[in-house]
Amino acid sequence: MAPKEQANSLKVDDDSNTKQQVVSVPPPVLAEKIELVGDTGSSSTITTRSSECLSSSLPPSTREVKKLLRKIRDSQVEEQVEITLTLLAMMINTDENEKSAVDTAVQIIILLDGPGTVLMALKDWYATSERISAVAIPLLLKLSVLSDEKIRLFLANVGLPTLVAAGNTHRSNGAVTCGVIGILSVICEVKDDDVMRDIANDDCIDLCVHAMKTWENETFVQSCCCLYLTNIIASDPANKARLCEKEIGTLILAALEKYRHKKDKTVYLRAYRAMTLYIAE
């Protein structure tokens, strides 16, 4: 049956038939206890300090941010780096802080090269520390969402190899892998030809495939993956040949099936757009 015919004959499964239940990981899940079930079926728990300690309507001072960034750079102890990254993440947690305070915190962090410091910490630690990766990547995702195109270009041009390597190293950890997918979905909207070529490589596509299969019931994951696929197809139709080899069409159809009757139409609309481009001649 052709993809277009399949799309017209889809039926939605009952949610009780889901293969795997995973706690959602939309931005920001930065300063709380996150429990995610991986593709091995094991539970991975990342425990951080209570967000109550830093929730405030007041923005952090430059001195406070500078002190945290210095500790991230200088510490050689895994737990200290993890806690310090978490404290930094709490400053931009929109669930706990006033928007004006978050906006100010983001500006200060960027002004002090916070994205570079966090990315360097990830580069130094991802191979040996899943816990640090599970805090650093959602933090970078949140910064990319709340900042401007310069930070997204920085992550694309400087951080892409580290991000993808971290995602592949900790493939069963949703905070890590799904966070990387989220960053890819933000980066791909920059509409820079060189960036689009870089993020359309096989490593990025394979990570997207893995995430769509592993977290098939996660709205955030499916939404980001469909947005990413839409953009890399739109940027270069030649990418469709590689996507076809990886049977991407089946995954997009699955997203269409699962989300077409959901109240929130974001995933369905993104999947529909991705499929429209995927089957276009």
N, C-alpha and C positions, 0 to 999 in steps of 0.2 A: 504494500500500500504506500502511495506517495506521501511525503511529509504533510502536504497541504490537506490531503484526504484524511490523514490520521488526526490532524488538528481539529477537523470538523466532527470527528467521531469520538472525541474524548469523553470519559465519564469520571466524575470525581469520586475517589475512594473515601470511605469514612475515616475520620481522623483516628479512630481507635485502632486502625490497622497499621499504624506507623511502626516502622522497624526500630526506631531509635528515638529516644527523647533526650533533648539537649537543652540546657538553659540558654535562653537567647543571649547573643553577644553583640547587640547594637551599640554604637558609641553613645554615651560613655558607660562602659562597665569597667571602671578604672579603680575604684577605691572601696571595693566590697569583697565579700567572700564569693568566689566564682567556682561553681562546680560544673564541669563539663564531661560528658561521656564521649570517649574517643571511639575510633573505628575498631578498636580491639575489645570494646565493651567495658573497659576498665574506667574507673572514675578518677579524674584528676582534679584536685582541689588546690586552689591558690588562696591562701589566707593573708589578708592585709589588715592594716589597722582600721578601726571603725572610722567611717567618714564623719561622724559627729564631732571629732576633735578639731577638724579644720573647716567645717561648714560655717559660712559667715557671709554677711552682706558686705563685708569690708574686703577690698582687694589686698593681696599680699604686697609687701614693700619690695623695692628693688634689692634691698639688703637680704631679705629672707630668701628670695629666689636665687640670688648670687651665691648664698651660703649652700643651698641645696645642690646647685650645679657644680660647685667646687667639690663637694663631698662625693658626688657621682663620679667625677673625673679622677679623684685621688684615692678613693677607697679600693682596697684589694680584697675585701670581705664580701662574699655573695649576699649575705643577709642585709648588710648595711646598704649595699647598692639597691637591693630590692625595696627596702623600706623607704629609702630616700626618693627613688623613682615614684613610689606610691604617694608619698607626701606631695611631690610635685604634681602628680596627676589629680590629687584631691583639690588642688587650687583651681582646676578648670573643669571640675565635675559639675555640670549644669543641673544635675538632680539635687544638689545640696547647696549651691551658691547662687546668689543673685546674678542676673545676666551681666550687669555693669561690672561686677567684681570679676567675673570670668573673662570678659573682654579685656579688662585692664591686665589681668594675670597673663593672658595670651600675649598681649603686646610686650610685656616685660620679659617673658620667657623668650620670645623671638628676638627682642633687642639684645639679649645677653647670649645669643646663639644656643638657646636651649635645644632646638631640634638637632643641631650638630652634636651637642653633648650626649643627648639620649641615643642618637644613632651610633656614636662611637662606643658608648657603653654596650649597646646591642651587639656591635661587631666584636667587641672584646669577650662577651660573655655567652652569646647564643649557643655556641657549640657545647658548653658545659653546664649551662643553667637554663632549664625550662622555666623556672620561676621568674627570672629576670626578663626573659623573652615575653612572658605572659603579661608583664606590666609595661614594658617598654613599647611593644608594638601597638596595643590599644592607645597608649599615650600619644604616639606619633600619628595614629589615625585621627584622634581628637584634634590635635594641632593642625593637621592637614585640612580638616573640615572647617575649623574656626578661623583659619588664616587665609592668606591670599595666594595667588598663583606662584609667587616666588618660592614659597615653602614647598609647594607641590612639585615644582620643577627641581628643587634641590633634592627632594626625596627620590625623584625619578632619575636624575643624573648622577647622584652620589650614592644613594642608599639602596637602589633596586637589587643589586647582587646580594647584599646582606639581608634584606627583607625576605627575598625568595629562599635564600639558604636557611634562614631561621624557620620559615614555614615548612620547608622540606625536612628539617631536622626534627621538628616537633609536630608531625603531621596529625597526630591524634589529639592534640590540644586545640580546642576550638578558639580560645582567646588569641592564640598565636596565628594559626592558619587562617581563621576567618578575619582576623585583624589585618593580615596581609592582603587578603582579597578586598577588604574594605578600602585599603589604601590604593590598590590598583584601580578600583572603581572611581576614586576621587581623582587620581592622576590622569586617567584616560580622558577626562573632560577638559584637560588643558588645551587639547587640539594642537599640539606641536608635532610636526611630522616625525622628527627624530625620536621624540618620546614614544610616539605610537608604535614605531618600529621596534623600539626596545622592549616595550611591555607586551608585544605580540609574539614574543619568543616562546619556544616549546616549554621551557620551565614554568613560565607564568600560566600558560594554557593548561598544562598538566596539573598545576596546583588548583586551578579553577575547577577542572574536572573532578579532582579528588574531593574538593569542598562540596560540590553539588551532589556527589554521590553519598558522601558521609553525613552531611547535614541537610538531607533532603526536606526535612520538615521545618527548617529554620528560615523564617521570612527574611531576616537581614542577609543571610548568606545567599539565598536564591536571588534576592533583589540585586545585590552587588554583583553577583556573577553574571546575571542577564545584562546588566548595564555595561559591564566590562566587555562581554561578547558583542553586544550591539556596537560599541565604539570601535573595536578592532576590526569588525567586518566592514563598517562604514568607512573606516580610514583606508582600507585596502581590500577590495573584494577578493584579491588573490589569496587572502588568509582563509577563505572558505574551504579551500582544498585540504589544508591541514586540519581544520576543524572537523571536516567530514571524516577524515581518517581516524579521528579520536571519538567519533560517534556523538558529537556534541548535540546534533539534532534530537536524539532520544532524550537527552537531559532537559533540553528546552521544552520539549513536548510534555515531559513529566511535570515541569513547573507550571505550564499552561493548565494541565489537567488538575493539579492540586489547588491552584489559586484562582481559577476562573469564577468561582462562586463565593469567594471570600469578600467580606465587607471592604477590606482594604485592597484596592485594585493595583497597588504599586507593582507588585511582582508580576501579576498577570499582564499589565500593560508593557512592562519591560520585556517580559518573555515573548509577548506577541510581536513587539518591534524587532527583537532579535531573530525570531523565526521568519518574519517577513523578509528581512535582509538575507537570512540564511538560504531561503528557497528561491530568492530572486535570480533571474538569469542575466 
